[in-house]
Amino acid sequence: MINVTCAIIRNEENEILVVQRGKKSDHPFKWEFPGGKLKENETEEECIIREIREELSMDIVICKRLAVTDYDYGIKKIKLIPFVCDTLDELPFLTEHISYKWLDPLDLRKIDLLEADVIVSDNFLLDNLTAIVHEFKVPDQVMNAYSEEDLRSMVGNMMGRKEAEWLADSAGENTIILKKLLEYSFLKDKKLAFRASWTLSKVHDKYPHLIGSDLEVIIGSLESLDNESVQRSFLRMISMSDLNTLNQKQQGILAFHCFKMLRSGFSAIAIKAYSMEIIYKLAIIYPELANELSSTINMLQGDGSAGILARGHIILKKLAGTNKDR
C-alpha cells in the first residue's frame, strides 16, 4: 500500500484546482488533485505542502483533512490522504503535469478524474454541502467582547474562507482586531502569521481605506520579512492600492524591492506577479521606470514560468499603450 497525499486547493473564487497527467504517466491524460507520495519520517501535512511547492510552486494553507480513501488500481494499491486547502496563488508552475483548470466544485463530476480522486471529490462535495447547511457560528465570547486569547486562537486555528471573511468583517468594525491581525503577521509563528496576513488581505478587499494608514508599516517591513507567505499577502494588498497616496520614499522602497523580487531566482510566482503589477503602477507615476520594467520582463523570457511570462506579456502591452498615450 502506497501512502499518497492530495490537496483540494480552493482559490479566492472558491474554485478547485485540478491538474492533468501526461501521455507517459500511469494514467495518461487523467485529471487529479495534485499531491504525491509520503516520504520516510515526513508527516502527512509536511508532505502535501512540499509536494504542492515542488509540483506547482504554490503556497497553501491547510484547512482540514478529509476521510482517507483506499483504492486498488491493479498495478498498485494506494491510501489517498486528502486535505482541503486554500491559496492566494492562482498561477501554478507545472513541473509534472501538462495542464490545469480552476473549476466550480460542482463541475468536478464533469471531468475525467482518477478513480480514487472521484471518491475524494464526492466526499468533499458532501462535506461542503454539510458546511453550507450548518452555518459557521462565531464563539459567543468573540462576538460579545474582544479577547486576545480568543482572537489569537481563532486566527491560528482558522479552518477556511468563511471564518476569514467573518474576521475581516469584524476587523472592519473593530480597529483593535485590525491592529492585532497586522501584529500577528510579524510573529515568528509562520502559520499564525500567514493566516493573519491572509485575513488582513481580505480586510483590504472589503475595506481598502482601513489598510491605507498601515501601508507605510507594511512597505517598510518587506525587506526584512522572512515569511514568504506573509510577503505575498502584503504585496497583493499593495498591488491593489492607490500608490499615488504614498510619498516618494515609500514609492522608492517599493520599486527597489519589487525589482529585486522580479530578478531573484528564488521568489515565488505570486510574489513576482504582484511585484510586476506594482512596478507597472509606479511606472505610470514615474515613466522612467517603464524601460527598466520592460527590460526586466524580457530577461524573464529565458527562465520564467509560463504564468509569469503570460503576466509579463500583459504588462508589456499595457506599457506600450501607456507610451502611445503620451
N, C-alpha and C positions, 0 to 999 in steps of 0.2 A: 504493500500500500504506500503510495507516494503522497506526502502531505504538501498541499498546494494552497496558497492564499490568493484571493482575488479581491478587487476593490470595485464597489458600485459607487462611482465618483459622480457627485452632483455639482453642477455649476450654479452661477447666480440666478439662472432662469429655471432652476430645478430640473434641468435636463440631465440625462445619464450618458456617460461616455462608454462607448463600445469600440473595440479595435478588431481588425480583420487579419487573420493569419495568411501567410504567403503560400505560394503554389507548392513549395517543397516541405512544408510542415506536415506533422502527423495528421492534421485535419485541414487540408487545403481549402482556403477561401472561407472558412467558417468564421463567424463573429464570436467574440467572447468578452468577458470583463477582464481587464488587464490584471496581471499578477504573476506569481511564479513559485518555484519550489522553496520550501523551508530549508535553510542551511543548519548544520550542526551547531548547537549552542546558541541558536538565534530564537528569539521569541516570535510569535506569530505577528505581533504588531510591528516589531523591527523588520520582519521580512517584507510585509506589504509596503511599508514606507520606502525601504531600499529598492524593491522591485519597481515601484512606480517612478522613482527617481532615475533608475537605470534605464527603464524601457521608454519613459515618456518625458523625462526631465521636468517633472511636475512635483509641486509640494502639495500634500494633502493633510487634512486634519481628520483623524478617525472619530466618527460619531457613535457608532455602535457595531456590535458583531451580530450576525445572523446565524441561524442554525447550520451546522455542518452538513454537507452532502457527500455521501459515499457513492461512487459510480464506477462501474466496470466497463471499460471500453473494449475489452477483449485483449488488446495489445498491452493494456496497463490498467491498474486499479488506482483510483485517486481518492483522497479525502480532501474535498474542496472547502476551505475555510473563508467565508465571505465577510467583508467589512463594508459598512456604509460609510462613505467619506465625503467631505466637502472640499472644494478648492476654489481659489480665486484665479488659478491659471486656466486659460481656455485654448492655449496653443501648444498641444503636445508635440514633442520632437520624437518621431517614430524611429526606433532603432531595431525593432524585431518584427514589426507589423507593416502591412502595406497600405493601410487606410484606417481612418477613424471617423466616427459620427457622434454628434450630440443628439440624443433622441428624447422625445417626450416619454415618460415611463410607460404609458400605455402602448407605445409603438414597439416596445421590446418584443412583443409577441409577433411582430410582423417581419422580423429579420431571421436569418438562418443561424441561430445561436447554437453553440456546442451543447450537447445533451445535458451535461451536468450544469451548465450555465442556465439552461431553461428552468431547471428546478430552483436554482438560486433566484432567478428572475421572478418566478411565481411566488416564492417566499417573501421576496422584497415587496412585491405589489400587495400581497396580503397584509404584510406588516405596515406598509404605508397607508393602506385603507383603514386599518385599525387606529393608526395615529390620527387620521383625519376625524374619525368618529369620536375618539376620546380627545377633545381639545386640550392643548397644553395649558396646564394651570400653574401659575406662579405661586410659590410658597407665600402664605399669608404674612409671614414676618417680613418678607421683602416688600410686599405690596404696602403694608401699613407703616413701616418705618425703615429708614436706611440703617443697615448693619454691615460693618466692614467684613465681618466673618462670613455672613450670608452671601454678600456680593462676590467676594473672592472665591468662595466655594462654587457659586453658580457659574462664574466665568470659567474656572478651571475644569469643571465637570460638564460643560455645555455639550449637549447631545446633538445639536443641529441648528439649522437655519431659523426655525421658529423661535427658539429661545433667544438667538442672537437678535432677531428683529424686535422681540419684546424688550430686550435690554436697550436696543437702540431707541425705541420709543420712550423708555423710562429715562434714558440719558437726555432726551430732548426736553423733558420736563424737570429733570433734577441735575443741576450742574455738578453736584458732588459726584454722582455716578460717572458723568462725563470726565471729570478730572481723574477719577480713580482708574478708568479704562486707559487713559494716557499714562498714568503712573505705572500700571501693571505691564504696559507694553515695553518697559525698560528693565523689567526684572530678569534675573538670571534663569529663572524657571522658564525655559523656552516654550513649553506647552502653554502655560498660562499667558505668557507674553504674546504668543501668536494669536491665541483666541481673543485676547483683549484688543489687539490691534485690528483683528478681523472684524470684531464688533464695532470698533471705532470707525472702520471704513463704511459700515452700514449706517452709522450715525451720519456720516458725511453724505451718503446717498440721499437720506431723508431730510437732513437739516444742515446743508453745507455751510451756512452762515455761522453755525455754532463752532465749527472747527477752525474758522478763519483766525481767531485770536491765538490759536495754538500752532499755527503753521510755522512760526519762527522757531519754536522749540523743536518741532518735527524736522524741519530742514537742517537745523543746527546739529541734530543727532545722527544724520545719515552717515557721515564719515566714520563715526565710532561704533556704529551698530554692528554686532557680530551675529545677529539673528536674521538670517536671510529672509525668513518668512515675514518678520515684522517690517523689514525694509521694503518688501514687496507691497505690503498693505499701505505703508506710508507713501510710496511712490505712486500707487494707484490713486490715493486721495489727492496728491499734489497734481497729478496729470489731469484731474477733473476740476481743478480750482482755477480761479481767475488770477493768473500770475502778474497781471498789471497792478494788483494790490500790494505786491511785495516791493521792498526797497531794493536798490541796486546791489547792496551787499548780499542779500538773500538770493537774488537772481543770479549773482556771480557764483555763489556757493553751489546752487542748483546746477548751473551749466557745467562747472568743473566736475561735480560728482557724476552727473549723468553721462558725460563724455567718457569718464573713467569706466563706468559700468558697461557702456557700449563696446569699449575697446578691450575689456577684460575677457579672457578665455574661460573664466570661472563663473561668470554671472548667469543666473537662471534666465530662462527665456522670457518670463513675465517681467523681470526686472529690466531687461534690455528693451522690451516693447514699451513699457511705461517711460523709461528714460528717453527713448526716441520721441515719444509724443510730447514730453516736457520740453525737450530742446526745440522741437518744431514750434511750440507755443512761444518760447523765448526768442526764436528767430524772427517771429512776426514783430516782436518788440525791438529786437536788435538784428537787423538784416545782415550784418556782417557775420553772424553765426551760420547763415544758410549754407555757404560754401563749405565750411568745416563739417557741418552735418552731412551734406551730400557726399563729401569725401569719405567720411566715416562709414556711412551706409554702403558705399561702393566697396570699401575694404572688407565688409562682411560677406561679400558675394562668394568668396572662396571657401569659407568655413562656417558660415552662419546656418542656422536651422531653416527648414522650409517656412515655418511660421514667421520667423524674424525677417526672412527675405521678402515674403509677401507683404508684411507690415512696412518694410523699408521701401518697397515699390510704391505703396500708397502715399507714404510721406514724401517721396521724391516728386510724385505727381502734384501733391498739394503745394510743395515748394515751387515747382515750375509755374503753377497757376498764380501763386503769390507774386512771383517775379514779373509775370506778364502784367499784373495789375499795376505794377509800378511803372 
